[in-house]
């Protein structure tokens, strides 16, 4: 099987699975004739699709694809095989399912670390009353009125777009359209439409906060999902012919890479001081925000990163009742019941049940990889590699290990 046939087989397999699972194909910007052909086929049984994935994987070693593309296709075909097997009714443990999708092995977080995060929040929000009450009051004062949400998002997007265009070249015609929606299991969603265009939906049900909104806009647009799609479409697909990058499929390693990178978008685009930077933008809109305090609170709360993944493990690995999972989220994240139930709604959704790992392990892995950059390598150039290369979690994990070993050796040699 030649390289083009192998890649075409991967695209067809993803499109066929998309006919069985609504929302599985996040975006497809490849040959419309291929999509139409799959749409006009009879739907195939999941078992046949799993067999097809295994067949394609066996062909990878003998193909003339570059090693990086081989790694990408092998990882993604393994994930598609798992999706097909679970659709066929095969019982796969939740932890194994997550590993086959995202190339990471998950385990519960450290509740001692969560308690320390609470102590850090207690210091940041010093005052009378319980920590939960103080945090609730802080979040309520920080909330953006729904009627102001669209304008706030547009202002942040414009400011971030200016910064990102200075750091990373983007096609002149690229554009993002924002829509405020309701009744969704997520807080925001990027619909990449191809041709360097995205439609980003912001879920108004969640009560977005001024401290959260710049993270969300950076995540969905600049320098997150929209920027990545544009760079990969113009580079890997258009210039280098990597047609496998023209499809984005849910529950695959590219999701962990994309979500980890996007969640660190504000870190890459603005960095320390993002709170005051945001405060100035909102001041022009007539909205009052304490940017310095917001940054301190968000930094303290970062110690609670793995709580949502713990909740997924409780629900799907340990069979906990949804009410118990809600109580766990409320205890450690200090969120109201309405917010905790929205989180559980996402965790319980059949398509998204494993997806929380992409945010948790994605952030941990991508941040570690960004931090072990070589001497003289800037954060901007390191982040650009995430935007431009077909990287997978296993390759980042290996590079992090190598980088840490190099740092340890040099630290030892310099101390002698």
Buried (B, 14 or more C-beta within 10 A) or exposed (E): BEBEEBBBBBBBBBBBBBBBBEEBBBBBBBEEEBBEEBEEEEEBEBBEBBBBBEEBBEBBEEBEBEEBBBBBBBBBBBBBBBBBBBBEEEEEEBBEBBBBBBBBEBEEBEEEBBEEBBEBBBEBBEEEEEBBEBBBEBBEEBBBEEEBBBEBBBBBBEBBBEBBBEBBEBBEEBBBEBEBEEEBBBBBBBBBBBEBBBBBBBBBBBBBBBBBBBBBBBBBBBBBBBBBBBBBBBBBBEEBEBBBBBBBBBBBBBBBBBBBBBBBBBBBBBEEEBBBBBBEBBEEBEBEBBBEBBBBBBBBBEBBBBBBBBBBBBBBBEEBEBEEBBBBBBBBBBBBEEBBBBBBBBBBEEBBBBBBBBBBBBBBBBBBBBEBBEEEEEBEEBBBBBBBBBBBBBBBBEBBEEBEEEEEEEEEEEEE
